[in-house]
Amino acid sequence: MSLRRTLAVAALALVASGCASTGNPRDPLEGYNRAMFTFNERVDDYALKPAARAYRFVVPQTVRNGVTNFFANFEDIWIGANNFMQGKVTAGLGDWARFVINSTLGIAGLYDTASDAGLPKNNEDFGQTLGWWGVPSGPYLVLPIFGSSTMRDAPAFAVDIAGYGGPRRYAVRKFAPSAETQITNTMWGLNVVSVRSNLLDASNLLEQAALDRYSFVRDAYLQRRRNLVYDGKPPKLKDDDDDARAPDARSLTTLAANRELALGSAWPPDVSREPPPTVNAVGAITPREDAP
Amino acid sequence: MIDVTKRFVTAAALALAALGAHAQEAPDALVKNVSTEVIALIKSDPLLQRGDSKRITEVVETKVLPHFNFTRMTQLAVGPNWRKATPEQQNQLTEQFRTLLVRTYSVGLSSYRDETIEFEPLRASSDSDVVVKSRVKRPGAQPVTIDYSMEKSANGWKVYDVSIGGVSLVTTYRDTFRDEVRQSGIDGLIKSLSDKNRQLAAAAPAKK
């Protein structure tokens, strides 16, 4: 399936769906998004999932872990760069130290020796860097093939492809210049299958859990991204008006207040001095106050 | 005969004592003990490893469920509409949501590999509401955090929400539930949940 064909389908879906939406403020493009989601599920059912299942069936776990680690090792360079861009120097140095340790002691990245040595892997990308800088996530957006994204994360993803793939291509050019194209393509395919096979259990779970897979994936994705931008310590969301008015003794406001108590002063960072940052209707995150 | 009665009374007293001990258990110790126990079971039981759904459900029902407050979970997921539901509807919602979550949890359990779980020490807790934090390590990826929101009840600490990698189970269902209620009312939501459960029950034997 060519990219052009995919885009044509996307454009058609957009036209056909018009402005159909259930009025979720974070998802004004719901009509288009749902069509693309269905299309992606079709591609997954017919191509990605069968390939991932076959891969998992044929290749033993140890080897699959090695493949996962091998690709993850190259990513640490770009992850470190993003940590530096967010001013998190210690974390960035940690990521680059991981790359050095795993490329040598971890035998070209096949083993994650650094994690065992107490240098855990971080999760960063350019979308998170933009979020850290205060760029709002914007509306939810489903990309062809790649799936869940937002108006902020989609262009950032294009930067990430270069950031993640660059070091890999450089290594191929250096060590096997004669077969550069073949090796690069093979690696790309292997990575896709490997990533998808790691997600098989999660997608089985999704099929079980969701009443409406589309909104389940969307809401989980938006929460997950927000959590990642704030490195696991997102500020409290402003409750819906409805919720705040609930006379129920156990209202969501009480719940949030209790949570705050439970987590103590570490979260949100300076709640005592000023109200915590909030997220507005379209998911725009105000910049964090403790950003360096 | 006296001997038998005596033994029975002793056993009953012991059981009560154990129950009492469980109720007193600190929330982080409780989550840790239950997780350790369930993982030990998976490692030692070939039926569980093969994903035998009957056995998995049995383990979940006896080991895990007693520590969850499903009414509270359902109430939070349904949101403000909860107050518009009759007690009978509330019961049905809780029952159906519970069935769905148990099935989901069971699938999650059967996909457990050799991940290691670490627990963070409980910090700055309130008396009646805490978050117990744990992380699951996987190869080539950032560890996944699993946070259990728990509240104190008369018979021990109960979980009312689980967040995986910052994604709260309750919050994720909230939008779906709200849309469902807006479109077809509380009864519509009950129907969608029970349809989903029926469909899963029908598919389960085929998937082993």
Interface residues (C-beta under 8 A of the other chain):
Chain A: T22 N24 Q61 N65 T68 N69 F71 A72 D112 S115 P120 K121 N122 N123 N198 D201 N204 L205 Q208 A209 A210 L211 D212 S215 F216 D219 A220 Q223 R224 R226 N227 L228 G232 P234 D240 D242 D243 R245 A246 P247 D248 R250 L252 L255 N258 R259 L261 A262 L263 G264 S265 A266
Chain B: R72 Q75 L76 G79 P80 W82 R83 L100 L101 R103 T104 V107 G108 S111 R113 R123 A124 S125 S126 S128 D129 V130 V131 K137 P139 G140 A141 Q142 P143 T145 S149 E151 G165 G166 V167 S168 T171 T172 Y173 R174 D175 T176 F177 D179 E180 R182 S192 L193 K196 L200
